[in-house]
Amino acid sequence: MSAAASGFLTVLFGAFGAHALKNSLMPADLSIWQTAVHYQMFHTSALLVLGLMPAARATRTLRLAGWCLGAGIALFSGSLYLLVLTGRTWLGAVTPLGGLLFLVGWGALARHAWRHWREAR
């Protein structure tokens, strides 16, 4: 459900940026907005894959990955959206925390894959 909601918001924010904000933003701000949209969609796709996995495979590591990716979207993309809309540059300090959560999420996925690869051998 979170992947569907995030996917919906990604399309909405992408369209909003491309149409409503296109003529009112400086090119650098539009680029920041597009970065937020791209990162949100990439990580939403990962959330979708996690959400489609059978419940029996939902290990603690996969749950950690899902939480980190979801929180990473909120902090990374959310801080960039707010930075562009409000001009409050201090929000740029929040963005790396979202990036760190993305790294932890992908690391958890890698750990899960490594464990299951070793068990399958």
C-alpha atoms as one frame of an Amber mdcrd trajectory, in Angstrom:
protein
   0.000   0.000   0.000   2.839   2.438   0.770   4.375   1.792  -2.648   1.062
   2.556  -4.360   0.635   5.778  -2.378   4.222   6.830  -3.068   3.851   5.985
  -6.760   0.684   8.077  -6.951   2.448  10.995  -5.253   5.480  10.636  -7.502
   3.368  11.010 -10.626   1.448  13.886  -9.053   4.639  15.711  -7.990   6.284
  15.040 -11.350   3.318  16.502 -13.226   3.110  19.424 -10.806   6.762  20.214
 -11.405   6.545  19.807 -15.171   3.409  21.897 -15.590   2.593  24.138 -12.629
   6.137  24.961 -11.522   7.962  24.891 -14.859   7.569  28.607 -15.582   7.908
  29.841 -12.009  11.112  28.060 -10.941  14.701  28.826 -11.751  16.356  26.010
 -13.752  18.427  24.973 -10.703  15.286  24.625  -8.560  13.520  22.675 -11.300
  16.518  20.350 -11.420  16.290  19.832  -7.641  12.565  19.052  -8.004  13.296
  16.528 -10.763  15.976  14.873  -8.624  13.430  14.447  -5.819  10.905  12.910
  -8.231  13.474  10.522  -9.731  14.756   9.292  -6.394  11.216   8.873  -5.126
  10.256   6.728  -8.129  13.390   4.560  -7.964  12.845   3.794  -4.308   9.089
   3.415  -4.718   9.841   0.658  -7.226  11.981  -1.096  -4.618   9.150  -0.759
  -2.079   6.772  -2.300  -4.611   9.053  -5.312  -5.062   9.297  -5.732  -1.290
   5.527  -5.451  -0.942   4.959  -8.152  -3.556   7.161 -10.682  -1.777   5.312
 -13.486   0.001   4.680 -12.741   3.671   6.574 -15.908   4.605   9.789 -14.311
   3.284   9.311 -11.073   5.239  12.381 -11.361   7.409  13.455  -8.720   9.888
  16.088  -7.614   7.375  13.483  -7.062   4.652  11.236  -5.153   7.040  14.211
  -2.951   7.948  14.864  -2.370   4.242  11.257  -1.347   3.652  11.175   1.048
   6.587  14.484   2.621   5.611  13.488   3.053   1.980  10.136   4.581   2.959
  11.682   6.930   5.499  14.423   7.747   3.004  11.809   8.837   0.473  10.154
  11.063   3.055  13.418  12.679   4.173  15.312  12.830   0.891  12.599  13.697
  -1.603  10.393  15.435   0.946  13.159  17.794   2.038  13.952  18.652  -1.582
  10.298  19.322  -2.416   9.980  21.583   0.613  13.287  23.304  -0.110  12.094
  24.239  -3.601   8.616  25.295  -2.478   9.672  27.289   0.584  13.198  28.435
  -0.247  14.336  27.370   3.233  17.872  26.261   2.531  18.329  24.577   5.943
  16.182  21.736   4.555  19.194  20.782   2.455  20.753  19.491   5.668  17.943
  16.922   5.996  18.441  15.475   2.509  21.637  13.488   3.327  19.806  11.757
   6.191  17.346  10.433   3.616  20.283   9.343   1.467  21.784   7.526   4.442
  18.480   5.705   4.983  18.483   4.709   1.295  21.952   3.217   1.782  20.879
   1.301   4.887  17.804   0.026   3.036  19.813  -1.177   0.042  22.399  -2.662
   2.393  19.671  -4.606   4.187  18.424  -5.906   0.834  21.957  -6.958  -0.087
  22.372  -8.731   3.243  19.080 -10.581   2.741  20.092 -11.610  -0.790  23.541
 -12.758   0.387  22.064 -14.899   3.169  19.588 -16.581   0.859  22.168 -17.107
  -1.841  24.464 -18.831   0.669  21.613 -20.996   1.974  20.623 -22.033  -1.553
  24.138 -23.290  -2.366
